Amino acid sequence: VQLQAYGGGLVQAGGSRRLSCSASGRAFINYTVAWFRQAPGKAREFVSAVKYGLGTKYYGDVAKGRFTISRDNDKKIVYLQMNSLEPDDTAVYYCNAKRNELLYWGQGTQVTVSS
């Protein structure tokens, strides 16, 4: 599985942005896809994930109430809709796909929130 994250950019505080994680390869529907982010000088942190099958969704504290994850298995894309963005949301956002012991990461996409 190869992943490509895109959709980052510069956004004003209070604004919204939608990130996309596009996948190639077979059996994408069998993978749990997650978003993480890493701000300068900070550890990578969990943002959100959507499981395969029933599509159960999980959110980290940074995302609850503001971000929404969704997946389109036909298009092999997982979206992260981010609303009410704050300067603290500035980070490189990464997606990964996991199935059992298999884990693939995409390159990150930079999101910068200006105050």
CYANA upper distance limits for C-alpha pairs under 8 A (distance plus 0.5 A):
  1 VAL  CA     23 ALA  CA      7.02
  1 VAL  CA     24 SER  CA      6.14
  1 VAL  CA     25 GLY  CA      5.32
  1 VAL  CA     26 ARG  CA      7.59
  1 VAL  CA     28 PHE  CA      7.90
  1 VAL  CA     97 ALA  CA      8.28
  1 VAL  CA    104 TYR  CA      7.21
  2 GLN  CA     23 ALA  CA      6.06
  2 GLN  CA     24 SER  CA      5.75
  2 GLN  CA     25 GLY  CA      7.15
  2 GLN  CA    104 TYR  CA      7.60
  2 GLN  CA    105 TRP  CA      8.20
  2 GLN  CA    106 GLY  CA      7.40
  3 LEU  CA     21 CYS  CA      6.93
  3 LEU  CA     22 SER  CA      6.08
  3 LEU  CA     23 ALA  CA      5.06
  3 LEU  CA     24 SER  CA      7.10
  3 LEU  CA     95 CYS  CA      7.92
  3 LEU  CA     96 ASN  CA      7.75
  3 LEU  CA     97 ALA  CA      8.41
  3 LEU  CA    104 TYR  CA      7.95
  3 LEU  CA    105 TRP  CA      6.99
  3 LEU  CA    106 GLY  CA      4.99
  3 LEU  CA    107 GLN  CA      7.97
  4 GLN  CA     20 SER  CA      8.50
  4 GLN  CA     21 CYS  CA      5.98
  4 GLN  CA     22 SER  CA      5.62
  4 GLN  CA     23 ALA  CA      6.97
  4 GLN  CA     95 CYS  CA      8.40
  4 GLN  CA    106 GLY  CA      5.65
  4 GLN  CA    107 GLN  CA      6.70
  4 GLN  CA    108 GLY  CA      8.46
  5 ALA  CA     19 LEU  CA      7.61
  5 ALA  CA     20 SER  CA      6.12
  5 ALA  CA     21 CYS  CA      4.85
  5 ALA  CA     22 SER  CA      6.84
  5 ALA  CA     93 TYR  CA      8.38
  5 ALA  CA     94 TYR  CA      7.12
  5 ALA  CA     95 CYS  CA      6.97
  5 ALA  CA    106 GLY  CA      6.69
  5 ALA  CA    107 GLN  CA      6.76
  5 ALA  CA    108 GLY  CA      6.48
  5 ALA  CA    109 THR  CA      6.43
  6 TYR  CA     19 LEU  CA      6.37
  6 TYR  CA     20 SER  CA      5.92
  6 TYR  CA     21 CYS  CA      7.05
  6 TYR  CA    108 GLY  CA      8.12
  6 TYR  CA    109 THR  CA      6.00
  7 GLY  CA     17 ARG  CA      7.97
  7 GLY  CA     18 ARG  CA      6.71
  7 GLY  CA     19 LEU  CA      5.07
  7 GLY  CA     20 SER  CA      6.55
  7 GLY  CA    109 THR  CA      7.45
  8 GLY  CA     17 ARG  CA      7.87
  8 GLY  CA     18 ARG  CA      8.22
  8 GLY  CA     19 LEU  CA      6.82
  8 GLY  CA    109 THR  CA      5.75
  8 GLY  CA    110 GLN  CA      5.59
  8 GLY  CA    111 VAL  CA      5.23
  8 GLY  CA    112 THR  CA      8.29
  9 GLY  CA    109 THR  CA      8.44
  9 GLY  CA    110 GLN  CA      6.61
  9 GLY  CA    111 VAL  CA      5.47
  9 GLY  CA    112 THR  CA      6.57
 10 LEU  CA    111 VAL  CA      6.62
 10 LEU  CA    112 THR  CA      5.28
 10 LEU  CA    113 VAL  CA      6.42
 10 LEU  CA    114 SER  CA      7.74
 11 VAL  CA     15 GLY  CA      6.69
 11 VAL  CA     16 SER  CA      7.73
 11 VAL  CA     17 ARG  CA      7.93
 11 VAL  CA    111 VAL  CA      8.15
 11 VAL  CA    112 THR  CA      6.75
 11 VAL  CA    113 VAL  CA      5.45
 11 VAL  CA    114 SER  CA      6.75
 12 GLN  CA     85 LEU  CA      8.11
 12 GLN  CA    113 VAL  CA      5.86
 12 GLN  CA    114 SER  CA      5.30
 12 GLN  CA    115 SER  CA      6.71
 13 ALA  CA     84 SER  CA      7.55
 13 ALA  CA     85 LEU  CA      5.87
 13 ALA  CA     86 GLU  CA      5.46
 13 ALA  CA     87 PRO  CA      6.81
 13 ALA  CA    113 VAL  CA      6.20
 13 ALA  CA    114 SER  CA      6.13
 13 ALA  CA    115 SER  CA      5.74
 14 GLY  CA     83 ASN  CA      7.66
 14 GLY  CA     84 SER  CA      4.79
 14 GLY  CA     85 LEU  CA      5.43
 14 GLY  CA     86 GLU  CA      6.80
 15 GLY  CA     83 ASN  CA      6.65
 15 GLY  CA     84 SER  CA      5.97
 15 GLY  CA     85 LEU  CA      6.01
 16 SER  CA     81 GLN  CA      7.93
 16 SER  CA     82 MET  CA      5.88
 16 SER  CA     83 ASN  CA      4.83
 16 SER  CA     84 SER  CA      6.64
 16 SER  CA     85 LEU  CA      6.64
 17 ARG  CA     81 GLN  CA      6.64
 17 ARG  CA     82 MET  CA      5.72
 17 ARG  CA     83 ASN  CA      7.18
 18 ARG  CA     79 TYR  CA      7.22
 18 ARG  CA     80 LEU  CA      6.06
 18 ARG  CA     81 GLN  CA      4.88
 18 ARG  CA     82 MET  CA      6.39
 19 LEU  CA     79 TYR  CA      6.10
 19 LEU  CA     80 LEU  CA      5.50
 19 LEU  CA     81 GLN  CA      6.90
 19 LEU  CA     82 MET  CA      8.35
 20 SER  CA     77 ILE  CA      6.97
 20 SER  CA     78 VAL  CA      6.25
 20 SER  CA     79 TYR  CA      5.06
 20 SER  CA     80 LEU  CA      6.88
 21 CYS  CA     77 ILE  CA      5.91
 21 CYS  CA     78 VAL  CA      5.56
 21 CYS  CA     79 TYR  CA      6.79
 21 CYS  CA     95 CYS  CA      6.82
 21 CYS  CA    106 GLY  CA      8.49
 22 SER  CA     76 LYS  CA      6.48
 22 SER  CA     77 ILE  CA      5.00
 22 SER  CA     78 VAL  CA      7.14
 23 ALA  CA     28 PHE  CA      7.68
 23 ALA  CA     76 LYS  CA      5.90
 23 ALA  CA     77 ILE  CA      6.69
 24 SER  CA     28 PHE  CA      8.12
 24 SER  CA     76 LYS  CA      7.64
 27 ALA  CA     31 TYR  CA      7.85
 28 PHE  CA     73 ASN  CA      7.69
 28 PHE  CA     76 LYS  CA      7.10
 29 ILE  CA     52 TYR  CA      6.31
 29 ILE  CA     53 GLY  CA      7.65
 29 ILE  CA     73 ASN  CA      6.41
 29 ILE  CA     76 LYS  CA      8.31
 30 ASN  CA     52 TYR  CA      5.75
 30 ASN  CA     53 GLY  CA      7.46
 30 ASN  CA     99 ARG  CA      7.39
 31 TYR  CA     51 LYS  CA      7.44
 31 TYR  CA     52 TYR  CA      5.88
 31 TYR  CA     97 ALA  CA      6.22
 31 TYR  CA     98 LYS  CA      5.77
 31 TYR  CA     99 ARG  CA      5.52
 32 THR  CA     49 ALA  CA      7.46
 32 THR  CA     50 VAL  CA      6.29
 32 THR  CA     51 LYS  CA      4.77
 32 THR  CA     52 TYR  CA      5.61
 32 THR  CA     97 ALA  CA      6.04
 32 THR  CA     98 LYS  CA      5.67
 32 THR  CA     99 ARG  CA      6.95
 33 VAL  CA     49 ALA  CA      6.08
 33 VAL  CA     50 VAL  CA      6.04
 33 VAL  CA     51 LYS  CA      6.99
 33 VAL  CA     52 TYR  CA      8.37
 33 VAL  CA     78 VAL  CA      7.77
 33 VAL  CA     95 CYS  CA      7.39
 33 VAL  CA     96 ASN  CA      6.08
 33 VAL  CA     97 ALA  CA      4.91
 33 VAL  CA     98 LYS  CA      6.88
 34 ALA  CA     46 PHE  CA      8.39
 34 ALA  CA     47 VAL  CA      8.00
 34 ALA  CA     48 SER  CA      6.10
 34 ALA  CA     49 ALA  CA      4.41
 34 ALA  CA     50 VAL  CA      6.85
 34 ALA  CA     95 CYS  CA      5.96
 34 ALA  CA     96 ASN  CA      5.85
 34 ALA  CA     97 ALA  CA      6.97
 35 TRP  CA     46 PHE  CA      7.02
 35 TRP  CA     47 VAL  CA      5.87
 35 TRP  CA     48 SER  CA      5.74
 35 TRP  CA     49 ALA  CA      6.62
 35 TRP  CA     80 LEU  CA      8.36
 35 TRP  CA     93 TYR  CA      7.33
 35 TRP  CA     94 TYR  CA      6.11
 35 TRP  CA     95 CYS  CA      4.91
 35 TRP  CA     96 ASN  CA      7.05
 36 PHE  CA     44 ARG  CA      7.02
 36 PHE  CA     45 GLU  CA      5.96
 36 PHE  CA     46 PHE  CA      5.03
 36 PHE  CA     47 VAL  CA      5.52
 36 PHE  CA     48 SER  CA      7.58
 36 PHE  CA     93 TYR  CA      6.27
 36 PHE  CA     94 TYR  CA      5.68
 36 PHE  CA     95 CYS  CA      6.69
 37 ARG  CA     44 ARG  CA      6.00
 37 ARG  CA     45 GLU  CA      5.98
 37 ARG  CA     46 PHE  CA      7.15
 37 ARG  CA     47 VAL  CA      7.25
 37 ARG  CA     91 ALA  CA      6.42
 37 ARG  CA     92 VAL  CA      5.95
 37 ARG  CA     93 TYR  CA      4.74
 37 ARG  CA     94 TYR  CA      6.32
 38 GLN  CA     42 LYS  CA      6.80
 38 GLN  CA     43 ALA  CA      6.52
 38 GLN  CA     44 ARG  CA      4.85
 38 GLN  CA     45 GLU  CA      6.83
 38 GLN  CA     91 ALA  CA      5.71
 38 GLN  CA     92 VAL  CA      5.81
 38 GLN  CA     93 TYR  CA      7.06
 39 ALA  CA     43 ALA  CA      7.79
 39 ALA  CA     44 ARG  CA      7.87
 39 ALA  CA     90 THR  CA      6.95
 39 ALA  CA     91 ALA  CA      4.70
 39 ALA  CA     92 VAL  CA      6.82
 40 PRO  CA     91 ALA  CA      7.57
 46 PHE  CA     59 TYR  CA      8.44
 46 PHE  CA     60 GLY  CA      6.30
 47 VAL  CA     59 TYR  CA      6.45
 47 VAL  CA     60 GLY  CA      5.34
 47 VAL  CA     61 ASP  CA      8.03
 47 VAL  CA     62 VAL  CA      6.84
 47 VAL  CA     63 ALA  CA      6.35
 48 SER  CA     57 LYS  CA      7.87
 48 SER  CA     58 TYR  CA      5.90
 48 SER  CA     59 TYR  CA      4.80
 48 SER  CA     60 GLY  CA      6.25
 48 SER  CA     63 ALA  CA      7.48
 48 SER  CA     69 ILE  CA      7.26
 49 ALA  CA     57 LYS  CA      6.22
 49 ALA  CA     58 TYR  CA      5.57
 49 ALA  CA     59 TYR  CA      7.06
 49 ALA  CA     69 ILE  CA      7.51
 50 VAL  CA     55 GLY  CA      6.04
 50 VAL  CA     56 THR  CA      6.10
 50 VAL  CA     57 LYS  CA      4.94
 50 VAL  CA     58 TYR  CA      6.82
 50 VAL  CA     69 ILE  CA      7.33
 50 VAL  CA     70 SER  CA      7.47
 50 VAL  CA     71 ARG  CA      7.87
 51 LYS  CA     55 GLY  CA      5.21
 51 LYS  CA     56 THR  CA      5.66
 51 LYS  CA     57 LYS  CA      6.86
 52 TYR  CA     56 THR  CA      8.02
 55 GLY  CA     71 ARG  CA      8.43
 57 LYS  CA     69 ILE  CA      7.66
 59 TYR  CA     63 ALA  CA      6.32
 59 TYR  CA     64 LYS  CA      6.38
 60 GLY  CA     64 LYS  CA      6.89
 63 ALA  CA     67 PHE  CA      5.50
 63 ALA  CA     68 THR  CA      8.29
 66 ARG  CA     82 MET  CA      6.65
 66 ARG  CA     83 ASN  CA      5.72
 66 ARG  CA     84 SER  CA      6.75
 66 ARG  CA     85 LEU  CA      8.42
 67 PHE  CA     80 LEU  CA      7.19
 67 PHE  CA     81 GLN  CA      5.94
 67 PHE  CA     82 MET  CA      4.95
 67 PHE  CA     83 ASN  CA      6.50
 68 THR  CA     79 TYR  CA      8.50
 68 THR  CA     80 LEU  CA      6.21
 68 THR  CA     81 GLN  CA      5.56
 68 THR  CA     82 MET  CA      7.12
 69 ILE  CA     78 VAL  CA      7.66
 69 ILE  CA     79 TYR  CA      6.11
 69 ILE  CA     80 LEU  CA      5.11
 69 ILE  CA     81 GLN  CA      6.82
 70 SER  CA     78 VAL  CA      6.19
 70 SER  CA     79 TYR  CA      5.75
 70 SER  CA     80 LEU  CA      7.18
 71 ARG  CA     76 LYS  CA      8.01
 71 ARG  CA     77 ILE  CA      6.32
 71 ARG  CA     78 VAL  CA      4.66
 71 ARG  CA     79 TYR  CA      6.54
 72 ASP  CA     76 LYS  CA      6.27
 72 ASP  CA     77 ILE  CA      5.86
 72 ASP  CA     78 VAL  CA      6.75
 73 ASN  CA     77 ILE  CA      7.04
 85 LEU  CA     89 ASP  CA      6.88
 85 LEU  CA    113 VAL  CA      7.31
 86 GLU  CA     90 THR  CA      8.08
 86 GLU  CA    113 VAL  CA      6.60
 86 GLU  CA    114 SER  CA      8.24
 86 GLU  CA    115 SER  CA      8.00
 87 PRO  CA    112 THR  CA      7.81
 87 PRO  CA    113 VAL  CA      5.19
 87 PRO  CA    114 SER  CA      6.26
 87 PRO  CA    115 SER  CA      6.57
 88 ASP  CA    113 VAL  CA      8.09
 89 ASP  CA    111 VAL  CA      8.07
 89 ASP  CA    112 THR  CA      7.93
 89 ASP  CA    113 VAL  CA      7.13
 90 THR  CA    110 GLN  CA      8.23
 90 THR  CA    111 VAL  CA      5.92
 90 THR  CA    112 THR  CA      5.05
 90 THR  CA    113 VAL  CA      5.90
 91 ALA  CA    110 GLN  CA      6.51
 91 ALA  CA    111 VAL  CA      6.07
 91 ALA  CA    112 THR  CA      7.12
 92 VAL  CA    108 GLY  CA      6.11
 92 VAL  CA    109 THR  CA      5.88
 92 VAL  CA    110 GLN  CA      4.81
 92 VAL  CA    111 VAL  CA      6.56
 93 TYR  CA    108 GLY  CA      5.68
 93 TYR  CA    109 THR  CA      5.75
 93 TYR  CA    110 GLN  CA      6.67
 93 TYR  CA    111 VAL  CA      7.57
 94 TYR  CA    105 TRP  CA      7.76
 94 TYR  CA    106 GLY  CA      6.75
 94 TYR  CA    107 GLN  CA      6.77
 94 TYR  CA    108 GLY  CA      4.95
 94 TYR  CA    109 THR  CA      7.11
 95 CYS  CA    105 TRP  CA      6.55
 95 CYS  CA    106 GLY  CA      6.15
 95 CYS  CA    107 GLN  CA      8.18
 95 CYS  CA    108 GLY  CA      7.83
 96 ASN  CA    103 LEU  CA      7.40
 96 ASN  CA    104 TYR  CA      5.88
 96 ASN  CA    105 TRP  CA      4.81
 96 ASN  CA    106 GLY  CA      6.56
 97 ALA  CA    103 LEU  CA      6.23
 97 ALA  CA    104 TYR  CA      5.74
 97 ALA  CA    105 TRP  CA      7.12
 98 LYS  CA    102 LEU  CA      6.09
 98 LYS  CA    103 LEU  CA      4.99
 98 LYS  CA    104 TYR  CA      7.02
 99 ARG  CA    103 LEU  CA      7.10
